[in-house]
């Protein structure tokens, strides 16, 4: 029997916090330490397939126009597994995009649907279809504030 069960407390209920967002009341499940660690690990190491997909999306137009871009342009360098554009690695940009998508997906999974169903199968396509990118970023920020230790201080402001 867990500690909360011994006190006859519903573990799911005690971990729910609410916040207002654009006139909507949203409920968020506060992650356990192991869930928070898993989220951090997923963000730090997004799936290789996702990084490769992002790299392809970014690099294909540059590869298609390679001869055009190389003519007299010192800001682009082509390598076997990367392209450097104005000193920036396209592969690193792809990695950053993948990390961002994973962060958005995994953070929004902490929202508690009004219907009570699970949203474990949430994809970035689902999110991006319904929520503009600036709002995605703002929601992630707000959810992170709500589930953090300083939630009450944030709520007072």
C-alpha positions as CSV (number, residue, x, y, z in Angstrom):
1,X,0.0,0.0,0.0
2,X,1.3,3.4,-0.9
3,X,1.6,6.3,1.5
4,X,-1.3,8.2,-0.2
5,X,-3.5,5.0,-0.1
6,X,-2.8,4.6,3.6
7,X,-4.2,8.2,4.0
8,X,-7.2,7.3,1.7
9,X,-6.1,10.1,-0.7
10,X,-6.5,9.7,-4.5
11,X,-3.0,10.0,-5.9
12,X,-4.3,11.3,-9.2
13,X,-6.4,14.0,-7.6
14,X,-3.7,15.4,-5.3
15,X,-1.4,15.8,-8.3
16,X,-3.7,18.0,-10.3
17,X,-3.3,21.8,-10.4
18,X,-5.3,24.3,-12.4
19,X,-4.5,27.6,-14.1
20,X,-6.3,30.1,-16.3
21,X,-5.2,30.6,-19.9
22,X,-7.0,33.0,-22.1
23,X,-10.3,32.6,-20.2
24,X,-10.0,28.8,-20.1
25,X,-9.4,26.8,-16.9
26,X,-6.8,24.1,-17.7
27,X,-5.9,21.2,-15.4
28,X,-2.3,19.9,-15.2
29,X,-1.0,16.7,-13.7
30,X,2.1,17.4,-11.7
31,X,4.7,14.8,-12.7
32,X,6.5,12.6,-10.3
33,X,10.3,12.9,-10.1
34,X,10.7,9.9,-12.3
35,X,8.3,11.3,-14.9
36,X,10.1,14.7,-14.8
37,X,13.4,12.9,-15.3
38,X,12.0,10.9,-18.2
39,X,10.8,14.1,-19.8
40,X,14.2,15.7,-19.5
41,X,15.8,12.6,-21.0
42,X,13.4,12.6,-23.9
43,X,14.0,16.2,-24.6
44,X,17.8,15.8,-24.4
45,X,17.8,12.8,-26.7
46,X,15.0,13.1,-29.2
47,X,14.4,10.1,-31.5
48,X,17.1,9.8,-34.2
49,X,14.4,9.4,-36.8
50,X,12.9,12.7,-35.8
51,X,16.3,14.5,-36.0
52,X,16.9,12.9,-39.4
53,X,13.5,14.0,-40.6
54,X,14.1,17.6,-39.5
55,X,17.6,17.5,-41.1
56,X,16.1,16.3,-44.4
57,X,13.4,19.0,-44.3
58,X,16.1,21.7,-43.7
59,X,18.8,20.3,-46.0
60,X,16.9,19.1,-49.1
61,X,16.2,22.6,-50.4
62,X,19.9,23.5,-49.9
63,X,21.0,20.3,-51.6
64,X,18.6,20.9,-54.5
65,X,20.1,24.4,-55.1
66,X,23.7,23.4,-54.3
67,X,25.4,24.6,-57.5
68,X,23.4,27.8,-57.4
69,X,24.3,28.5,-53.7
70,X,27.9,27.6,-54.0
71,X,28.6,30.0,-56.9
72,X,30.3,32.9,-55.2
73,X,28.8,32.2,-51.8
74,X,31.3,31.7,-49.0
75,X,28.6,31.4,-46.4
76,X,27.7,27.8,-47.2
77,X,29.8,24.6,-46.9
78,X,28.7,21.1,-47.8
79,X,30.0,18.1,-45.9
80,X,29.2,14.4,-46.0
81,X,26.7,14.5,-43.2
82,X,26.1,18.2,-42.6
83,X,25.7,21.6,-44.2
84,X,27.1,24.7,-42.6
85,X,25.2,27.8,-43.5
86,X,26.6,31.2,-42.3
87,X,28.5,29.3,-39.6
88,X,25.5,27.4,-38.4
89,X,25.3,23.6,-38.6
90,X,22.0,22.5,-40.3
91,X,22.3,19.2,-38.3
92,X,22.4,21.2,-35.0
93,X,19.4,23.2,-36.1
94,X,17.6,19.9,-36.8
95,X,18.6,18.6,-33.4
96,X,17.2,21.8,-31.8
97,X,13.9,21.6,-33.7
98,X,13.5,17.9,-32.7
99,X,14.2,18.8,-29.0
100,X,11.7,21.6,-29.2
101,X,9.0,19.3,-30.6
102,X,9.6,16.6,-28.0
103,X,9.4,19.2,-25.3
104,X,6.1,20.6,-26.6
105,X,4.6,17.1,-27.0
106,X,5.7,15.7,-23.6
107,X,4.8,18.9,-21.7
108,X,1.3,19.1,-23.2
109,X,0.7,15.5,-22.2
110,X,0.6,16.7,-18.6
111,X,-2.7,18.5,-19.4
112,X,-5.7,16.7,-18.1
113,X,-8.4,16.4,-20.7
114,X,-11.9,17.5,-19.6
115,X,-13.2,14.1,-20.7
116,X,-10.7,12.3,-18.5
117,X,-9.2,10.3,-21.4
118,X,-5.5,9.7,-21.7
119,X,-3.6,11.7,-24.3
120,X,-0.5,9.4,-24.4
121,X,-0.7,9.1,-28.2
122,X,-0.6,12.9,-28.7
123,X,1.6,13.8,-31.7
124,X,3.2,17.1,-32.8
125,X,1.0,17.0,-35.9
126,X,-2.1,16.9,-33.6
127,X,-0.9,19.9,-31.6
128,X,0.4,21.9,-34.6
129,X,-2.9,21.4,-36.4
130,X,-4.9,23.1,-33.6
131,X,-2.5,25.4,-31.8
132,X,-0.4,28.1,-33.4
133,X,3.3,27.9,-32.6
134,X,3.5,31.0,-30.3
135,X,0.7,29.6,-28.2
136,X,2.4,26.2,-28.0
137,X,5.5,27.9,-26.6
138,X,3.4,30.0,-24.2
139,X,1.4,26.9,-23.0
140,X,4.7,25.0,-22.4
141,X,6.0,27.9,-20.4
142,X,2.8,28.2,-18.3
143,X,2.6,24.4,-17.7
144,X,6.2,24.4,-16.6
145,X,5.5,27.2,-14.2
146,X,2.4,25.4,-12.8
147,X,4.2,22.1,-12.2
148,X,7.3,23.8,-10.7
149,X,8.1,24.2,-7.0
150,X,7.4,27.9,-7.1
151,X,3.8,27.5,-8.4
152,X,2.2,29.4,-5.6
153,X,4.5,32.4,-6.1
154,X,3.7,32.5,-9.8
155,X,0.0,32.2,-9.0
156,X,0.1,35.3,-6.7
157,X,1.5,37.5,-9.5
